[in-house]
């Protein structure tokens, strides 16, 4: 489904004027009345034909009926023409199928239009800009917990902000009341279970299973669970009881730090994008399942590059946690010193004031952030007499969060909505 706003814009832009081809490369050339053109591969038009023989589209499923085993990738068209009354391209195929492509359908998907391609890339909700302290302090988005719980548009805007900025805050949940994490999780989708369970509690305790629980001192910047091959991609924390003093939340955009290093210290950037670090995590945690306590013992081990690049050379993942960093470096001994120097330089950049976002979570506040983009920590704190700084938290994966954003764009007919088929 396209948003009504986008359909109106496309329809008002221009009408189909001519069609030619297919040429020797099996390309169909289309022209609109405003002079814009499109190059459409013939086989792509057959494969994406918006008809019942090609697609099953129902509230429960959108799926292509054609199978590649049986699909004739050399099939031809008997006839192509423009239906002026319907402002659409029609194609009659050798198989007998008749395809109808409305003008706005073609404009939205035009393979040769750079703007159409750029618009489509936005469906993945990957951040286009990074931030330092000055930028994020101006644009950090805060939303009402109450409105989030009852207004789908607020859910969309909150999650969209997390996708783009890597972080957003909900304010004003009932203070001291447990259950906010579960309620917010239900509004988003499926919480990701880890070896700390579904919902966990952060407070100082004896025999701690994690450094965050071990003392009221400050922690180093880190991403959670580098000891896992596939760590949770987002983390959420809800403040039940804040500290009397300190306990501020600190975040740094790891993508931003990586880009600084690419420019300011390319050798460090090279090392951190080519050498993997090993992380281990051994211990146990107590979960409550169906009203009974369950002890889960674990021995996690994984290797990651601190900075990971995608196939296009863009930074798309940051993973680093000093507490879980192991002793093994899978490289020659004469390279280890430079690996340590690179880790130290990366850490120093994380702590530079130009990069650090610092704020206090008040009782009832919730923060959701990208665990494989932002590094986070807290500073030291002092509890009030008889009270203990306590948070509850959980994890999500991007697929669930981004699915929710796209679903709400469809449901609410928002301008950013794009078709799935």
Secondary structure, 3 states (H helix, E strand, C coil): CCCHHHHHHHHHHCCEEEEECCCCCCEEEEEECCCCEEEEEHHHHHHCCCCCCCEEEECCEEEECCCCCCCCCCCCEEEEEEECCCCEEEEEECCCCEEEEEHHHHHHHCCCCHHHHHHHHHHHCCCCCCCCHHHHHHHCCEEEHHHHHHCHHHHHHHHHHHHHHCEEEEECCCCCCCCHHHHHHHHHCCCECECCECCEEECCCCCCCCHHHHCCCCCCCECCCCCCCCCCCEEEEEEEECCCEECCEEEEEHHHHHHHHHHHCHHHHHHHHHCEEEEEEEEEEEEEECCEEEEEEEEEEEEEECEEECCCCCEEEECCCHHHECCCCCCCHHHHHHHHHHHHHHHHHHCCHHHEEEECCCCCCEEEEECCCEEEEECCEECCCCCCCEEEEEEECHHHHHHHHHHHHHHCCCCCCCCCC
